[in-house]
Amino acid sequence: MGMNRKIKVLIVVYRLKIAGAENVALSLAKGLNKEKYEPIICCLKDNKIGKELQDYNIRVFNLNKIGRFDFTVLFKLLKLIKKEKVDIIHTHSFSPNLWGRLAAIIGRVPVIISTEHTVATVKTNLHKIIDKILAKFTTKIISVSMVVRNSILEEENISPDKILTIYNGIDIKSLSVNKEDMKKKSGSLGIDLSKPVVVSVGRLEPPKGHIHLLEAAKIVTKEFKSVQFLIIGDGYLKPQLEKMAANLGITNNIIFAGFRSDIADILSLADIAVMSSVREGFSIALLEYMASGKPIVVTDVGGNKEAIENGVSGLIVPACDTKALGEAILYLLKNKDIALELGRKAKRKLEAEFTLTNMVNKIQQLYDECRNRRKYARFFWWDRL
């Protein structure tokens, strides 16, 4: 490698869209030291936000994957690896981890990194077997929380030395709020700022547990009749959830605002931020809650307990426990001084531990360690071919 040549990192994701794993991958690509690294984004399908990366001079390749068993993806990846002379491949989530690692092994990419964004218990037995085999040829596996790491160890019996936990991080600077716009924005959302506002951010799909949130909302409305639950996100469950709200008699208390990109602005309108998930890895939405400085209620899933300390920087309730969720929201609405202190401590913890800079620095350090280890290794399996 020439002295002036940048280290090429091929980051492989499933879709280019605003979502948890994809957000982490895109933030990494933007945050890498461009004097040393050249990140290249490759999505298996659906490039919806690739144009935004042009401002960062990051190239994007869309493989236009069709169906589950589109083996042309493998050949397209191999062609890309060869053409770009990729030094590091970094894949995110199961499908990219499968196709990306296979291509990297065949294409003899020196460093293969994969990130696991959710617990292994949700994988099928076949997926677990595939991951266990591919792990043997993977330089390092990043888990986004200790809960994710432990689930991989238990479910897939992968060597503990192979897995490193690096928490997700967010760019605090990008979450600045335009306070002059707030009154106008609250009006467009149908929010009355003189009444309590509870915000929940997450796609309208089963893992996010919105049915429990609506049931908890019913409990809250018995004491706070004017409370407003602002639900941010889209998904196929929306008609079912709207019908459920009507059946519970709380339609007037629920606002389904759809997908929004102005989460920081919306959280600034909130009195409380709530997460009712039944499954998580390490939630970006929770980090956004923490950055807002608002009091938080979360369920005890994934890495939530690693981000929030119960009773210190937020309240943690059991997943699927509607009564506990409702009572926690009520407690914060009734005890505003305590709630504000919880929010302040959550923000301080985010600033200390879960920034984008922290995440990127740790991943860059891992890249360097893996490359140095590869440089001086003598008996990698492909060296014997």
Beta strands, then each sheet from edge to edge (+ up, - down):
strand 1: 7-16
strand 2: 37-47
strand 3: 59-62
strand 4: 88-92
strand 5: 111-116
strand 6: 140-143
strand 7: 163-165
strand 8: 197-201
strand 9: 228-232
strand 10: 254-258
strand 11: 272-275
strand 12: 296-299
strand 13: 315-317
sheet 1: 3+ 2+ 1+ 4+ 5+ 6+ 7+
sheet 2: 10+ 9+ 8+ 11+ 12+ 13+
end
